[in-house]
Every structure is written in structure tokens, then in C-alpha cells.
Amino acid sequence: MPRLIDVSSLQSLPPAVNLRAGDLLLVRATGGAVIAGRAAVETLGAFSAAALAPDGNVLAAMGGPDAVLFLARAPGQARIEVVRGDPWQGPRQTTAIDITVEA
């Protein structure tokens, strides 16, 4: 069964991660991209958190994205880059992470 791996914004990012094909990696960050190994890992995009209200409406705060979602597609190696910090003007931290996707 595929897993959803949630990496908190307070958690330090490891230099390498082992995933299984089908896993989703949710990194609390303002941006990110696959810089090598696109056959193994796909960036699904940067998202802003929202909540479902009791009346069925979606409530979302104003501001930039706060999560990036990566999908482990197929066995192989990939390298992703994750950006944390203010996407417009504040200090940013970019971290590269090596990903190994197993069958």
C-alpha cells in the first residue's frame, strides 16, 4: 500500500530518502522541483493548506504555498530541490535531497 510521508516544516530535511513506488512525499515548503530522475519521481506541485468547513465550503488562508507534493513513480534514483522561506522577498533556504525509489 502506498504511503503518505509528511515532512513537517520544523523537521530538518535529510540528505537522502528511500521511498517505494506509489509513495507520496509531502514536504512543508514553499517550492520544490525534481532536478534529476524525472522517470522515478514527479513533482505534483506546490499547494496552500485549506480546510473543509461544515457547510461544504473550502477555507484557505491568504499567502503563498506551504507544501510541495512529490510522487514516487517508478524504481530508480532522483534528486529533488526543496525551497523553504518567503517565496517573494524573505530569506530562503534551498536543500537538495537524493531519492531512491524501490519497487
N, C-alpha and C positions, 0 to 999 in steps of 0.2 A: 504494500500500500504506500503510495507517495506521501511524503511528509511536508509540512509547512514549517520551515525553520525561521523563527523570528529573532532577528538580531537587534536588541534594544539600542537606543541611541546612547545609553550610558555605558554599554558594554564596549570594551576595546575590540577592534577588529583583528582577527587572526591573520597571519600571512598566508595560510593555506586552509582550504575547506574540502572535505570529502563528502560528496553527495551521491545519491542514486538517481538514475534516470526517472524522471517524473516529479522529483522533489521541487518545491518552490522555496527560494531563499528570499525572505523579506528583510531588507536592511533599512533601518531607520536612518535615512539620509536624505539630502536634498537633490541628489542626482547620482547617476551611475551609467556605466556602459560596459559592454564586452569589448575588450581591445585585442583579444586573440582567442581563437577557438569557437567561432560562432556556430559551428556544427554541433558542439557539445552543450553550449549554454546560450540562451536567448534573453535579452532584456525585454521585459514586458512593459516597462515604463516607470515613470515617477508619478506618484499619486499623493493626494492630500487626504488626510483622515476625515471621515464623516460618520455620522450615526443615524440610525433609523428612528424617527420619532414615533410615538404611539399612533399617530394619525396617518402614518404611512409616508410622510414627507421625509426628505433627507436633509439633515442639518450638517453644515460644514463651516468651519472657521475660515476667515479670510487669511490669505497669505500663500506662501509658496508650498511646494511639495514637502512632505516629511517622510516619505517611504519610497523605496525602489524595489521592484519585484523582478527576480531573475528565475527562469525556468531551466532546470537541468534536462536537456532534450535527449541526449544520446551519450553513450560511453565515450570518454576522451578527456582531453586537457583543455582548459580555458584560463584566461586571465581577465579579471574584471577590475574596473576602477570605480571607486565609490567616493562621492564628494559629500562632505558634511560642512555645515555652516550656512551663513546667509548667502543665498544664490545671487543676490543683486549687488551688495556692497560690503558686507562684513567680511571678517576673516574666514577663509575656507581651508579645509584640510582634505587632501586627496590621498587615498590609500589604495594600493594595488593588492589584490587577493588572487592567489592561484587556486583554481578549482579543478578537482579530479572528479569526474562523473563515472561511476561504476554502473554496470548493467543491473 
